[in-house]
Amino acid sequence: MDLKGSIPIFIHLTEASIHDSKVMDEIPVVANAYYLMDKGYVKFDSLYKHFHQNHEWFFTRAKDNMLYIVT
């Protein structure tokens, strides 16, 4: 969503059985943008490669049972 104009810049609708990771490569990476991901999305390697390595930010809530290590 473009917060300056309240107009979505990307929409991709799929059936509920299609996992978010199948659409990751289609999401446009826009300079100085933030991406908010559903907490069910836990494919962090894809998030890192698609957004972080392109100098963008992504946010997601952790599931209660998520195992992780802070390095």
CHARMM internal coordinates of N, CA and C (Angstrom, degrees):
IC EDIT
DIST 1 N 1 CA 1.4409
DIST 1 CA 1 C 1.5168
ANGL 1 N 1 CA 1 C 108.49
DIST 1 C 2 N 1.2905
ANGL 1 CA 1 C 2 N 116.54
DIHE 1 N 1 CA 1 C 2 N 131.47
DIST 2 N 2 CA 1.4549
ANGL 1 C 2 N 2 CA 122.20
DIHE 1 CA 1 C 2 N 2 CA 173.78
DIST 2 CA 2 C 1.5166
ANGL 2 N 2 CA 2 C 107.53
DIHE 1 C 2 N 2 CA 2 C -82.16
DIST 2 C 3 N 1.3344
ANGL 2 CA 2 C 3 N 117.40
DIHE 2 N 2 CA 2 C 3 N 109.56
DIST 3 N 3 CA 1.4599
ANGL 2 C 3 N 3 CA 120.98
DIHE 2 CA 2 C 3 N 3 CA -174.94
DIST 3 CA 3 C 1.5226
ANGL 3 N 3 CA 3 C 112.94
DIHE 2 C 3 N 3 CA 3 C -69.56
DIST 3 C 4 N 1.3156
ANGL 3 CA 3 C 4 N 117.59
DIHE 3 N 3 CA 3 C 4 N -18.20
DIST 4 N 4 CA 1.4605
ANGL 3 C 4 N 4 CA 120.42
DIHE 3 CA 3 C 4 N 4 CA 178.20
DIST 4 CA 4 C 1.5198
ANGL 4 N 4 CA 4 C 111.58
DIHE 3 C 4 N 4 CA 4 C -76.59
DIST 4 C 5 N 1.3166
ANGL 4 CA 4 C 5 N 116.70
DIHE 4 N 4 CA 4 C 5 N -29.27
DIST 5 N 5 CA 1.4495
ANGL 4 C 5 N 5 CA 120.06
DIHE 4 CA 4 C 5 N 5 CA -177.14
DIST 5 CA 5 C 1.5144
ANGL 5 N 5 CA 5 C 114.50
DIHE 4 C 5 N 5 CA 5 C -123.54
DIST 5 C 6 N 1.3321
ANGL 5 CA 5 C 6 N 117.23
DIHE 5 N 5 CA 5 C 6 N -1.34
DIST 6 N 6 CA 1.4734
ANGL 5 C 6 N 6 CA 122.50
DIHE 5 CA 5 C 6 N 6 CA -179.36
DIST 6 CA 6 C 1.5258
ANGL 6 N 6 CA 6 C 112.54
DIHE 5 C 6 N 6 CA 6 C 57.17
DIST 6 C 7 N 1.3143
ANGL 6 CA 6 C 7 N 116.14
DIHE 6 N 6 CA 6 C 7 N 35.30
DIST 7 N 7 CA 1.4642
ANGL 6 C 7 N 7 CA 121.19
DIHE 6 CA 6 C 7 N 7 CA -179.94
DIST 7 CA 7 C 1.5243
ANGL 7 N 7 CA 7 C 108.45
DIHE 6 C 7 N 7 CA 7 C -118.29
DIST 7 C 8 N 1.3179
ANGL 7 CA 7 C 8 N 118.11
DIHE 7 N 7 CA 7 C 8 N 126.37
DIST 8 N 8 CA 1.4718
ANGL 7 C 8 N 8 CA 119.47
DIHE 7 CA 7 C 8 N 8 CA 176.97
DIST 8 CA 8 C 1.5267
ANGL 8 N 8 CA 8 C 110.45
DIHE 7 C 8 N 8 CA 8 C -60.48
DIST 8 C 9 N 1.3309
ANGL 8 CA 8 C 9 N 116.06
DIHE 8 N 8 CA 8 C 9 N 136.69
DIST 9 N 9 CA 1.4638
ANGL 8 C 9 N 9 CA 119.41
DIHE 8 CA 8 C 9 N 9 CA 176.29
DIST 9 CA 9 C 1.5251
ANGL 9 N 9 CA 9 C 111.11
DIHE 8 C 9 N 9 CA 9 C -99.25
DIST 9 C 10 N 1.3380
ANGL 9 CA 9 C 10 N 116.25
DIHE 9 N 9 CA 9 C 10 N -10.59
DIST 10 N 10 CA 1.4634
ANGL 9 C 10 N 10 CA 119.85
DIHE 9 CA 9 C 10 N 10 CA 178.69
DIST 10 CA 10 C 1.5174
ANGL 10 N 10 CA 10 C 109.36
DIHE 9 C 10 N 10 CA 10 C -154.66
DIST 10 C 11 N 1.3073
ANGL 10 CA 10 C 11 N 115.69
DIHE 10 N 10 CA 10 C 11 N 128.50
DIST 11 N 11 CA 1.4679
ANGL 10 C 11 N 11 CA 122.45
DIHE 10 CA 10 C 11 N 11 CA 174.04
DIST 11 CA 11 C 1.5207
ANGL 11 N 11 CA 11 C 107.23
DIHE 10 C 11 N 11 CA 11 C -138.40
DIST 11 C 12 N 1.3116
ANGL 11 CA 11 C 12 N 116.01
DIHE 11 N 11 CA 11 C 12 N 131.84
DIST 12 N 12 CA 1.4628
ANGL 11 C 12 N 12 CA 120.58
DIHE 11 CA 11 C 12 N 12 CA 175.93
DIST 12 CA 12 C 1.5254
ANGL 12 N 12 CA 12 C 106.91
DIHE 11 C 12 N 12 CA 12 C -139.70
DIST 12 C 13 N 1.2939
ANGL 12 CA 12 C 13 N 117.03
DIHE 12 N 12 CA 12 C 13 N 109.46
DIST 13 N 13 CA 1.4602
ANGL 12 C 13 N 13 CA 122.05
DIHE 12 CA 12 C 13 N 13 CA -178.86
DIST 13 CA 13 C 1.5206
ANGL 13 N 13 CA 13 C 109.82
DIHE 12 C 13 N 13 CA 13 C -97.94
DIST 13 C 14 N 1.3224
ANGL 13 CA 13 C 14 N 115.13
DIHE 13 N 13 CA 13 C 14 N 136.04
DIST 14 N 14 CA 1.4606
ANGL 13 C 14 N 14 CA 120.68
DIHE 13 CA 13 C 14 N 14 CA 177.59
DIST 14 CA 14 C 1.5228
ANGL 14 N 14 CA 14 C 108.55
DIHE 13 C 14 N 14 CA 14 C -136.62
DIST 14 C 15 N 1.3049
ANGL 14 CA 14 C 15 N 115.33
DIHE 14 N 14 CA 14 C 15 N 172.05
DIST 15 N 15 CA 1.4576
ANGL 14 C 15 N 15 CA 120.33
DIHE 14 CA 14 C 15 N 15 CA 172.80
DIST 15 CA 15 C 1.5265
ANGL 15 N 15 CA 15 C 108.32
DIHE 14 C 15 N 15 CA 15 C -69.07
DIST 15 C 16 N 1.2993
ANGL 15 CA 15 C 16 N 117.43
DIHE 15 N 15 CA 15 C 16 N 155.88
DIST 16 N 16 CA 1.4685
ANGL 15 C 16 N 16 CA 122.09
DIHE 15 CA 15 C 16 N 16 CA -177.88
DIST 16 CA 16 C 1.5256
ANGL 16 N 16 CA 16 C 112.20
DIHE 15 C 16 N 16 CA 16 C -60.18
DIST 16 C 17 N 1.3068
ANGL 16 CA 16 C 17 N 118.09
DIHE 16 N 16 CA 16 C 17 N -24.66
DIST 17 N 17 CA 1.4621
ANGL 16 C 17 N 17 CA 120.84
DIHE 16 CA 16 C 17 N 17 CA -177.80
DIST 17 CA 17 C 1.5323
ANGL 17 N 17 CA 17 C 113.03
DIHE 16 C 17 N 17 CA 17 C -77.63
DIST 17 C 18 N 1.3214
ANGL 17 CA 17 C 18 N 118.35
DIHE 17 N 17 CA 17 C 18 N -9.27
DIST 18 N 18 CA 1.4698
ANGL 17 C 18 N 18 CA 122.39
DIHE 17 CA 17 C 18 N 18 CA -179.76
DIST 18 CA 18 C 1.5181
ANGL 18 N 18 CA 18 C 108.71
DIHE 17 C 18 N 18 CA 18 C -87.62
DIST 18 C 19 N 1.3361
ANGL 18 CA 18 C 19 N 117.24
DIHE 18 N 18 CA 18 C 19 N 122.17
DIST 19 N 19 CA 1.4639
ANGL 18 C 19 N 19 CA 121.48
DIHE 18 CA 18 C 19 N 19 CA -178.83
DIST 19 CA 19 C 1.5279
ANGL 19 N 19 CA 19 C 110.35
DIHE 18 C 19 N 19 CA 19 C -74.77
DIST 19 C 20 N 1.3270
ANGL 19 CA 19 C 20 N 116.35
DIHE 19 N 19 CA 19 C 20 N 147.09
DIST 20 N 20 CA 1.4676
ANGL 19 C 20 N 20 CA 122.21
DIHE 19 CA 19 C 20 N 20 CA -179.20
DIST 20 CA 20 C 1.5215
ANGL 20 N 20 CA 20 C 112.70
DIHE 19 C 20 N 20 CA 20 C -54.35
DIST 20 C 21 N 1.3197
ANGL 20 CA 20 C 21 N 117.27
DIHE 20 N 20 CA 20 C 21 N -34.59
DIST 21 N 21 CA 1.4600
ANGL 20 C 21 N 21 CA 120.47
DIHE 20 CA 20 C 21 N 21 CA -176.54
DIST 21 CA 21 C 1.5273
ANGL 21 N 21 CA 21 C 112.51
DIHE 20 C 21 N 21 CA 21 C -62.34
DIST 21 C 22 N 1.3097
ANGL 21 CA 21 C 22 N 117.66
DIHE 21 N 21 CA 21 C 22 N -21.44
DIST 22 N 22 CA 1.4663
ANGL 21 C 22 N 22 CA 120.91
DIHE 21 CA 21 C 22 N 22 CA 179.27
DIST 22 CA 22 C 1.5285
ANGL 22 N 22 CA 22 C 111.63
DIHE 21 C 22 N 22 CA 22 C -70.90
DIST 22 C 23 N 1.3264
ANGL 22 CA 22 C 23 N 117.21
DIHE 22 N 22 CA 22 C 23 N -17.77
DIST 23 N 23 CA 1.4662
ANGL 22 C 23 N 23 CA 122.23
DIHE 22 CA 22 C 23 N 23 CA -176.00
DIST 23 CA 23 C 1.5340
ANGL 23 N 23 CA 23 C 111.74
DIHE 22 C 23 N 23 CA 23 C -106.35
DIST 23 C 24 N 1.3287
ANGL 23 CA 23 C 24 N 117.92
DIHE 23 N 23 CA 23 C 24 N -8.63
DIST 24 N 24 CA 1.4609
ANGL 23 C 24 N 24 CA 122.19
DIHE 23 CA 23 C 24 N 24 CA -173.27
DIST 24 CA 24 C 1.5239
ANGL 24 N 24 CA 24 C 113.58
DIHE 23 C 24 N 24 CA 24 C -49.32
DIST 24 C 25 N 1.2991
ANGL 24 CA 24 C 25 N 118.57
DIHE 24 N 24 CA 24 C 25 N -46.98
DIST 25 N 25 CA 1.4626
ANGL 24 C 25 N 25 CA 121.19
DIHE 24 CA 24 C 25 N 25 CA -176.61
DIST 25 CA 25 C 1.5294
ANGL 25 N 25 CA 25 C 113.18
DIHE 24 C 25 N 25 CA 25 C -68.07
DIST 25 C 26 N 1.3171
ANGL 25 CA 25 C 26 N 117.92
DIHE 25 N 25 CA 25 C 26 N -14.88
DIST 26 N 26 CA 1.4536
ANGL 25 C 26 N 26 CA 121.19
DIHE 25 CA 25 C 26 N 26 CA 179.86
DIST 26 CA 26 C 1.5310
ANGL 26 N 26 CA 26 C 113.02
DIHE 25 C 26 N 26 CA 26 C -88.45
DIST 26 C 27 N 1.3396
ANGL 26 CA 26 C 27 N 117.08
DIHE 26 N 26 CA 26 C 27 N -14.77
DIST 27 N 27 CA 1.4631
ANGL 26 C 27 N 27 CA 120.78
DIHE 26 CA 26 C 27 N 27 CA -178.74
DIST 27 CA 27 C 1.5240
ANGL 27 N 27 CA 27 C 108.92
DIHE 26 C 27 N 27 CA 27 C -72.33
DIST 27 C 28 N 1.3391
ANGL 27 CA 27 C 28 N 118.18
DIHE 27 N 27 CA 27 C 28 N 122.46
DIST 28 N 28 CA 1.4639
ANGL 27 C 28 N 28 CA 119.62
DIHE 27 CA 27 C 28 N 28 CA 179.71
DIST 28 CA 28 C 1.5235
ANGL 28 N 28 CA 28 C 111.19
DIHE 27 C 28 N 28 CA 28 C -70.73
DIST 28 C 29 N 1.3297
ANGL 28 CA 28 C 29 N 116.52
DIHE 28 N 28 CA 28 C 29 N 137.79
DIST 29 N 29 CA 1.4568
ANGL 28 C 29 N 29 CA 121.40
DIHE 28 CA 28 C 29 N 29 CA 176.24
DIST 29 CA 29 C 1.5237
ANGL 29 N 29 CA 29 C 106.72
DIHE 28 C 29 N 29 CA 29 C -94.65
DIST 29 C 30 N 1.3295
ANGL 29 CA 29 C 30 N 115.73
DIHE 29 N 29 CA 29 C 30 N 116.73
DIST 30 N 30 CA 1.4527
ANGL 29 C 30 N 30 CA 122.56
DIHE 29 CA 29 C 30 N 30 CA -175.97
DIST 30 CA 30 C 1.5245
ANGL 30 N 30 CA 30 C 108.85
DIHE 29 C 30 N 30 CA 30 C -110.72
DIST 30 C 31 N 1.3185
ANGL 30 CA 30 C 31 N 117.45
DIHE 30 N 30 CA 30 C 31 N 136.19
DIST 31 N 31 CA 1.4620
ANGL 30 C 31 N 31 CA 122.01
DIHE 30 CA 30 C 31 N 31 CA -179.16
DIST 31 CA 31 C 1.5259
ANGL 31 N 31 CA 31 C 111.35
DIHE 30 C 31 N 31 CA 31 C -56.86
DIST 31 C 32 N 1.3334
ANGL 31 CA 31 C 32 N 115.01
DIHE 31 N 31 CA 31 C 32 N 138.10
DIST 32 N 32 CA 1.4695
ANGL 31 C 32 N 32 CA 122.84
DIHE 31 CA 31 C 32 N 32 CA 176.68
DIST 32 CA 32 C 1.5232
ANGL 32 N 32 CA 32 C 113.01
DIHE 31 C 32 N 32 CA 32 C 59.29
DIST 32 C 33 N 1.3104
ANGL 32 CA 32 C 33 N 116.88
DIHE 32 N 32 CA 32 C 33 N 35.16
DIST 33 N 33 CA 1.4612
ANGL 32 C 33 N 33 CA 121.50
DIHE 32 CA 32 C 33 N 33 CA -178.85
DIST 33 CA 33 C 1.5242
ANGL 33 N 33 CA 33 C 109.83
DIHE 32 C 33 N 33 CA 33 C -107.74
DIST 33 C 34 N 1.3109
ANGL 33 CA 33 C 34 N 115.06
DIHE 33 N 33 CA 33 C 34 N 159.10
DIST 34 N 34 CA 1.4540
ANGL 33 C 34 N 34 CA 122.97
DIHE 33 CA 33 C 34 N 34 CA 174.27
DIST 34 CA 34 C 1.5172
ANGL 34 N 34 CA 34 C 107.74
DIHE 33 C 34 N 34 CA 34 C -118.75
DIST 34 C 35 N 1.3332
ANGL 34 CA 34 C 35 N 116.98
DIHE 34 N 34 CA 34 C 35 N 143.64
DIST 35 N 35 CA 1.4525
ANGL 34 C 35 N 35 CA 122.57
DIHE 34 CA 34 C 35 N 35 CA -178.72
DIST 35 CA 35 C 1.5206
ANGL 35 N 35 CA 35 C 108.33
DIHE 34 C 35 N 35 CA 35 C -124.08
DIST 35 C 36 N 1.3012
ANGL 35 CA 35 C 36 N 116.66
DIHE 35 N 35 CA 35 C 36 N 124.99
DIST 36 N 36 CA 1.4565
ANGL 35 C 36 N 36 CA 122.82
DIHE 35 CA 35 C 36 N 36 CA -179.73
DIST 36 CA 36 C 1.5208
ANGL 36 N 36 CA 36 C 107.77
DIHE 35 C 36 N 36 CA 36 C -105.67
DIST 36 C 37 N 1.3239
ANGL 36 CA 36 C 37 N 116.19
DIHE 36 N 36 CA 36 C 37 N 120.98
DIST 37 N 37 CA 1.4551
ANGL 36 C 37 N 37 CA 121.16
DIHE 36 CA 36 C 37 N 37 CA -175.63
DIST 37 CA 37 C 1.5246
ANGL 37 N 37 CA 37 C 109.80
DIHE 36 C 37 N 37 CA 37 C -108.58
DIST 37 C 38 N 1.3160
ANGL 37 CA 37 C 38 N 115.49
DIHE 37 N 37 CA 37 C 38 N 148.23
DIST 38 N 38 CA 1.4631
ANGL 37 C 38 N 38 CA 123.28
DIHE 37 CA 37 C 38 N 38 CA 175.25
DIST 38 CA 38 C 1.5254
ANGL 38 N 38 CA 38 C 109.22
DIHE 37 C 38 N 38 CA 38 C -60.11
DIST 38 C 39 N 1.3456
ANGL 38 CA 38 C 39 N 117.81
DIHE 38 N 38 CA 38 C 39 N 144.71
DIST 39 N 39 CA 1.4678
ANGL 38 C 39 N 39 CA 118.98
DIHE 38 CA 38 C 39 N 39 CA -178.66
DIST 39 CA 39 C 1.5261
ANGL 39 N 39 CA 39 C 112.55
DIHE 38 C 39 N 39 CA 39 C -68.57
DIST 39 C 40 N 1.3063
ANGL 39 CA 39 C 40 N 117.88
DIHE 39 N 39 CA 39 C 40 N -13.62
DIST 40 N 40 CA 1.4506
ANGL 39 C 40 N 40 CA 120.87
DIHE 39 CA 39 C 40 N 40 CA 174.98
DIST 40 CA 40 C 1.5196
ANGL 40 N 40 CA 40 C 112.24
DIHE 39 C 40 N 40 CA 40 C -75.47
DIST 40 C 41 N 1.3362
ANGL 40 CA 40 C 41 N 116.30
DIHE 40 N 40 CA 40 C 41 N -13.43
DIST 41 N 41 CA 1.4585
ANGL 40 C 41 N 41 CA 120.60
DIHE 40 CA 40 C 41 N 41 CA -178.79
DIST 41 CA 41 C 1.5151
ANGL 41 N 41 CA 41 C 108.76
DIHE 40 C 41 N 41 CA 41 C -87.42
DIST 41 C 42 N 1.3069
ANGL 41 CA 41 C 42 N 117.75
DIHE 41 N 41 CA 41 C 42 N 110.45
DIST 42 N 42 CA 1.4625
ANGL 41 C 42 N 42 CA 121.41
DIHE 41 CA 41 C 42 N 42 CA -176.30
DIST 42 CA 42 C 1.5273
ANGL 42 N 42 CA 42 C 112.61
DIHE 41 C 42 N 42 CA 42 C -126.48
DIST 42 C 43 N 1.2933
ANGL 42 CA 42 C 43 N 117.53
DIHE 42 N 42 CA 42 C 43 N 23.73
DIST 43 N 43 CA 1.4611
ANGL 42 C 43 N 43 CA 119.80
DIHE 42 CA 42 C 43 N 43 CA 178.22
DIST 43 CA 43 C 1.5382
ANGL 43 N 43 CA 43 C 107.67
DIHE 42 C 43 N 43 CA 43 C -90.49
DIST 43 C 44 N 1.3336
ANGL 43 CA 43 C 44 N 114.53
DIHE 43 N 43 CA 43 C 44 N 74.25
DIST 44 N 44 CA 1.4496
ANGL 43 C 44 N 44 CA 120.84
DIHE 43 CA 43 C 44 N 44 CA -170.93
DIST 44 CA 44 C 1.5215
ANGL 44 N 44 CA 44 C 113.76
DIHE 43 C 44 N 44 CA 44 C -65.50
DIST 44 C 45 N 1.3214
ANGL 44 CA 44 C 45 N 118.38
DIHE 44 N 44 CA 44 C 45 N -28.31
DIST 45 N 45 CA 1.4628
ANGL 44 C 45 N 45 CA 118.91
DIHE 44 CA 44 C 45 N 45 CA 177.97
DIST 45 CA 45 C 1.5257
ANGL 45 N 45 CA 45 C 110.49
DIHE 44 C 45 N 45 CA 45 C -62.93
DIST 45 C 46 N 1.3246
ANGL 45 CA 45 C 46 N 117.59
DIHE 45 N 45 CA 45 C 46 N -38.89
DIST 46 N 46 CA 1.4679
ANGL 45 C 46 N 46 CA 121.00
DIHE 45 CA 45 C 46 N 46 CA 177.41
DIST 46 CA 46 C 1.5263
ANGL 46 N 46 CA 46 C 111.34
DIHE 45 C 46 N 46 CA 46 C -68.96
DIST 46 C 47 N 1.3335
ANGL 46 CA 46 C 47 N 117.20
DIHE 46 N 46 CA 46 C 47 N -41.36
DIST 47 N 47 CA 1.4674
ANGL 46 C 47 N 47 CA 120.57
DIHE 46 CA 46 C 47 N 47 CA 177.58
DIST 47 CA 47 C 1.5273
ANGL 47 N 47 CA 47 C 110.00
DIHE 46 C 47 N 47 CA 47 C -60.52
DIST 47 C 48 N 1.3214
ANGL 47 CA 47 C 48 N 115.84
DIHE 47 N 47 CA 47 C 48 N -44.03
DIST 48 N 48 CA 1.4607
ANGL 47 C 48 N 48 CA 120.53
DIHE 47 CA 47 C 48 N 48 CA -179.58
DIST 48 CA 48 C 1.5264
ANGL 48 N 48 CA 48 C 110.86
DIHE 47 C 48 N 48 CA 48 C -62.42
DIST 48 C 49 N 1.3178
ANGL 48 CA 48 C 49 N 116.79
DIHE 48 N 48 CA 48 C 49 N -49.22
DIST 49 N 49 CA 1.4663
ANGL 48 C 49 N 49 CA 120.56
DIHE 48 CA 48 C 49 N 49 CA -177.95
DIST 49 CA 49 C 1.5265
ANGL 49 N 49 CA 49 C 112.28
DIHE 48 C 49 N 49 CA 49 C -65.92
DIST 49 C 50 N 1.3281
ANGL 49 CA 49 C 50 N 116.58
DIHE 49 N 49 CA 49 C 50 N -42.04
DIST 50 N 50 CA 1.4648
ANGL 49 C 50 N 50 CA 119.95
DIHE 49 CA 49 C 50 N 50 CA -173.83
DIST 50 CA 50 C 1.5286
ANGL 50 N 50 CA 50 C 112.47
DIHE 49 C 50 N 50 CA 50 C -77.66
DIST 50 C 51 N 1.3242
ANGL 50 CA 50 C 51 N 117.45
DIHE 50 N 50 CA 50 C 51 N -39.72
DIST 51 N 51 CA 1.4622
ANGL 50 C 51 N 51 CA 119.79
DIHE 50 CA 50 C 51 N 51 CA -175.26
DIST 51 CA 51 C 1.5356
ANGL 51 N 51 CA 51 C 113.07
DIHE 50 C 51 N 51 CA 51 C -105.82
DIST 51 C 52 N 1.3163
ANGL 51 CA 51 C 52 N 117.24
DIHE 51 N 51 CA 51 C 52 N -57.00
DIST 52 N 52 CA 1.4617
ANGL 51 C 52 N 52 CA 120.04
DIHE 51 CA 51 C 52 N 52 CA -173.47
DIST 52 CA 52 C 1.5281
ANGL 52 N 52 CA 52 C 112.29
DIHE 51 C 52 N 52 CA 52 C -60.94
DIST 52 C 53 N 1.3132
ANGL 52 CA 52 C 53 N 117.84
DIHE 52 N 52 CA 52 C 53 N -43.41
DIST 53 N 53 CA 1.4575
ANGL 52 C 53 N 53 CA 120.06
DIHE 52 CA 52 C 53 N 53 CA -179.95
DIST 53 CA 53 C 1.5287
ANGL 53 N 53 CA 53 C 112.32
DIHE 52 C 53 N 53 CA 53 C -69.64
DIST 53 C 54 N 1.3222
ANGL 53 CA 53 C 54 N 117.75
DIHE 53 N 53 CA 53 C 54 N -13.16
DIST 54 N 54 CA 1.4641
ANGL 53 C 54 N 54 CA 122.48
DIHE 53 CA 53 C 54 N 54 CA 174.50
DIST 54 CA 54 C 1.5293
ANGL 54 N 54 CA 54 C 110.41
DIHE 53 C 54 N 54 CA 54 C -100.59
DIST 54 C 55 N 1.3395
ANGL 54 CA 54 C 55 N 116.25
DIHE 54 N 54 CA 54 C 55 N 17.07
DIST 55 N 55 CA 1.4667
ANGL 54 C 55 N 55 CA 123.78
DIHE 54 CA 54 C 55 N 55 CA 176.05
DIST 55 CA 55 C 1.5238
ANGL 55 N 55 CA 55 C 113.20
DIHE 54 C 55 N 55 CA 55 C 62.30
DIST 55 C 56 N 1.3120
ANGL 55 CA 55 C 56 N 116.48
DIHE 55 N 55 CA 55 C 56 N 37.25
DIST 56 N 56 CA 1.4626
ANGL 55 C 56 N 56 CA 122.17
DIHE 55 CA 55 C 56 N 56 CA 176.38
DIST 56 CA 56 C 1.5193
ANGL 56 N 56 CA 56 C 108.62
DIHE 55 C 56 N 56 CA 56 C -118.89
DIST 56 C 57 N 1.3097
ANGL 56 CA 56 C 57 N 117.05
DIHE 56 N 56 CA 56 C 57 N 171.86
DIST 57 N 57 CA 1.4543
ANGL 56 C 57 N 57 CA 123.32
DIHE 56 CA 56 C 57 N 57 CA -175.78
DIST 57 CA 57 C 1.5219
ANGL 57 N 57 CA 57 C 111.01
DIHE 56 C 57 N 57 CA 57 C -114.90
DIST 57 C 58 N 1.3303
ANGL 57 CA 57 C 58 N 116.23
DIHE 57 N 57 CA 57 C 58 N 142.10
DIST 58 N 58 CA 1.4600
ANGL 57 C 58 N 58 CA 119.72
DIHE 57 CA 57 C 58 N 58 CA 172.40
DIST 58 CA 58 C 1.5216
ANGL 58 N 58 CA 58 C 108.34
DIHE 57 C 58 N 58 CA 58 C -132.66
DIST 58 C 59 N 1.3151
ANGL 58 CA 58 C 59 N 115.58
DIHE 58 N 58 CA 58 C 59 N 150.49
DIST 59 N 59 CA 1.4512
ANGL 58 C 59 N 59 CA 122.67
DIHE 58 CA 58 C 59 N 59 CA -179.87
DIST 59 CA 59 C 1.5141
ANGL 59 N 59 CA 59 C 109.14
DIHE 58 C 59 N 59 CA 59 C -130.63
DIST 59 C 60 N 1.3173
ANGL 59 CA 59 C 60 N 116.24
DIHE 59 N 59 CA 59 C 60 N 141.85
DIST 60 N 60 CA 1.4513
ANGL 59 C 60 N 60 CA 121.59
DIHE 59 CA 59 C 60 N 60 CA 174.61
DIST 60 CA 60 C 1.5225
ANGL 60 N 60 CA 60 C 108.40
DIHE 59 C 60 N 60 CA 60 C -153.31
DIST 60 C 61 N 1.3077
ANGL 60 CA 60 C 61 N 117.15
DIHE 60 N 60 CA 60 C 61 N 149.48
DIST 61 N 61 CA 1.4667
ANGL 60 C 61 N 61 CA 121.10
DIHE 60 CA 60 C 61 N 61 CA 175.94
DIST 61 CA 61 C 1.5211
ANGL 61 N 61 CA 61 C 108.70
DIHE 60 C 61 N 61 CA 61 C -86.28
DIST 61 C 62 N 1.3070
ANGL 61 CA 61 C 62 N 115.29
DIHE 61 N 61 CA 61 C 62 N 143.80
DIST 62 N 62 CA 1.4590
ANGL 61 C 62 N 62 CA 120.22
DIHE 61 CA 61 C 62 N 62 CA 178.89
DIST 62 CA 62 C 1.5223
ANGL 62 N 62 CA 62 C 109.86
DIHE 61 C 62 N 62 CA 62 C -83.27
DIST 62 C 63 N 1.3068
ANGL 62 CA 62 C 63 N 115.90
DIHE 62 N 62 CA 62 C 63 N 143.19
DIST 63 N 63 CA 1.4580
ANGL 62 C 63 N 63 CA 120.99
DIHE 62 CA 62 C 63 N 63 CA 172.79
DIST 63 CA 63 C 1.5276
ANGL 63 N 63 CA 63 C 108.38
DIHE 62 C 63 N 63 CA 63 C -73.57
DIST 63 C 64 N 1.3299
ANGL 63 CA 63 C 64 N 116.88
DIHE 63 N 63 CA 63 C 64 N 154.41
DIST 64 N 64 CA 1.4596
ANGL 63 C 64 N 64 CA 121.34
DIHE 63 CA 63 C 64 N 64 CA -179.10
DIST 64 CA 64 C 1.5285
ANGL 64 N 64 CA 64 C 112.83
DIHE 63 C 64 N 64 CA 64 C -59.65
DIST 64 C 65 N 1.3217
ANGL 64 CA 64 C 65 N 117.27
DIHE 64 N 64 CA 64 C 65 N -32.96
DIST 65 N 65 CA 1.4640
ANGL 64 C 65 N 65 CA 120.77
DIHE 64 CA 64 C 65 N 65 CA -175.79
DIST 65 CA 65 C 1.5303
ANGL 65 N 65 CA 65 C 113.02
DIHE 64 C 65 N 65 CA 65 C -98.44
DIST 65 C 66 N 1.3298
ANGL 65 CA 65 C 66 N 118.02
DIHE 65 N 65 CA 65 C 66 N 15.04
DIST 66 N 66 CA 1.4459
ANGL 65 C 66 N 66 CA 121.02
DIHE 65 CA 65 C 66 N 66 CA -177.44
DIST 66 CA 66 C 1.5345
ANGL 66 N 66 CA 66 C 110.96
DIHE 65 C 66 N 66 CA 66 C -71.13
DIST 66 C 67 N 1.3182
ANGL 66 CA 66 C 67 N 116.48
DIHE 66 N 66 CA 66 C 67 N 133.31
DIST 67 N 67 CA 1.4606
ANGL 66 C 67 N 67 CA 122.41
DIHE 66 CA 66 C 67 N 67 CA 175.48
DIST 67 CA 67 C 1.5117
ANGL 67 N 67 CA 67 C 108.17
DIHE 66 C 67 N 67 CA 67 C -101.07
DIST 67 C 68 N 1.3383
ANGL 67 CA 67 C 68 N 117.21
DIHE 67 N 67 CA 67 C 68 N 130.52
DIST 68 N 68 CA 1.4458
ANGL 67 C 68 N 68 CA 120.11
DIHE 67 CA 67 C 68 N 68 CA -178.72
DIST 68 CA 68 C 1.5207
ANGL 68 N 68 CA 68 C 110.28
DIHE 67 C 68 N 68 CA 68 C -152.71
DIST 68 C 69 N 1.3294
ANGL 68 CA 68 C 69 N 116.08
DIHE 68 N 68 CA 68 C 69 N 161.53
DIST 69 N 69 CA 1.4568
ANGL 68 C 69 N 69 CA 123.45
DIHE 68 CA 68 C 69 N 69 CA 177.37
DIST 69 CA 69 C 1.5175
ANGL 69 N 69 CA 69 C 107.48
DIHE 68 C 69 N 69 CA 69 C -129.06
DIST 69 C 70 N 1.3260
ANGL 69 CA 69 C 70 N 117.13
DIHE 69 N 69 CA 69 C 70 N 130.05
DIST 70 N 70 CA 1.4544
ANGL 69 C 70 N 70 CA 122.03
DIHE 69 CA 69 C 70 N 70 CA 176.39
DIST 70 CA 70 C 1.5173
ANGL 70 N 70 CA 70 C 107.04
DIHE 69 C 70 N 70 CA 70 C -92.79
DIST 70 C 71 N 1.3228
ANGL 70 CA 70 C 71 N 116.48
DIHE 70 N 70 CA 70 C 71 N 124.55
DIST 71 N 71 CA 1.4755
ANGL 70 C 71 N 71 CA 120.03
DIHE 70 CA 70 C 71 N 71 CA -179.03
DIST 71 CA 71 C 1.5014
ANGL 71 N 71 CA 71 C 111.18
DIHE 70 C 71 N 71 CA 71 C -113.20
END
COOR INIT
IC SEED 1 N 1 CA 1 C
IC BUILD
